[in-house]
């Protein structure tokens, strides 16, 4: 079963990272305030980024990885700047 990892930008400009096996349905759920409690309080949301995977477990793994990233690293991913990701992986104290 296919899976997607996605990043939503909320009305307050924060990011929400999730995964699903039906991206279109999940976006409708978020927009109807039937998604995560985090996004319910920050509507409207827009799809900022997504990745498609052959299996849902791969999307879930990627969600867990990206969820732990700082905002700058998520911005680089969303803006198509993978070249910036290694430098943003350095701990805050070493930047």
C-alpha positions in Angstrom: 0.0 0.0 0.0 1.4 3.4 -1.0 2.1 6.1 1.6 2.8 9.8 1.8 4.8 11.9 4.2 3.5 15.5 4.1 4.1 18.9 5.6 1.3 21.3 6.1 1.7 25.0 6.8 -0.8 26.2 9.3 -2.5 29.6 9.5 -0.1 30.6 12.3 2.8 29.7 9.9 3.8 26.7 12.0 4.4 23.3 10.3 2.6 20.0 10.9 4.3 16.9 9.6 2.2 13.7 9.1 1.9 10.5 7.0 -1.0 8.7 5.4 -2.1 6.1 3.0 -4.5 8.5 1.3 -3.2 12.0 0.9 -6.3 13.5 -0.7 -8.6 12.2 2.0 -6.2 13.2 4.8 -6.0 16.8 3.5 -9.8 17.0 3.3 -9.9 15.7 6.9 -7.5 18.4 8.1 -9.4 21.1 6.3 -12.7 20.0 7.8 -11.1 20.1 11.3 -11.3 16.3 11.5 -7.5 15.8 11.4 -5.0 16.2 14.2 -5.9 18.4 17.2 -2.8 20.5 16.3 -4.2 21.5 13.0 -7.8 22.0 14.2 -6.6 25.0 16.2 -4.6 26.4 13.3 -6.9 26.4 10.3 -6.7 26.9 7.4 -3.8 24.7 6.4 -2.1 24.3 3.1 0.0 21.5 1.7 3.5 22.8 1.6 5.4 19.5 0.7 4.9 15.8 0.2 6.8 12.7 -0.7 5.3 9.5 -2.1 6.5 6.0 -0.9 5.7 2.5 -2.1 4.7 1.5 1.4 3.1 3.3 4.3 5.7 2.2 6.8 8.4 4.0 4.7 6.3 7.2 4.8 5.8 6.8 8.6 9.5 6.4 9.1 10.2 9.5 7.0 7.5 11.4 9.0 9.3 10.5 12.3 12.6 11.7 10.8 11.3 15.0 9.5 9.2 15.7 12.5 12.3 16.1 14.6 13.9 18.7 12.3 14.3 22.3 13.0 12.2 24.8 11.0 15.1 25.9 8.9 15.7 22.3 7.8 12.0 21.9 6.9 12.2 25.1 5.0 15.1 23.8 3.0 13.2 20.6 2.2 10.0 22.5 1.2 12.0 25.0 -1.0 13.8 22.2 -2.9 17.2 22.9 -1.4 18.6 19.5 -0.4 22.1 21.0 -0.6 21.4 22.9 2.6 20.2 19.9 4.7 23.7 18.6 5.8 24.7 22.0 7.2 21.4 22.3 9.0 21.9 18.9 10.6 24.7 20.2 12.8 23.8 20.8 16.4 22.7 24.3 17.4 25.9 24.8 19.5 28.1 24.2 16.5 26.4 26.5 14.0 
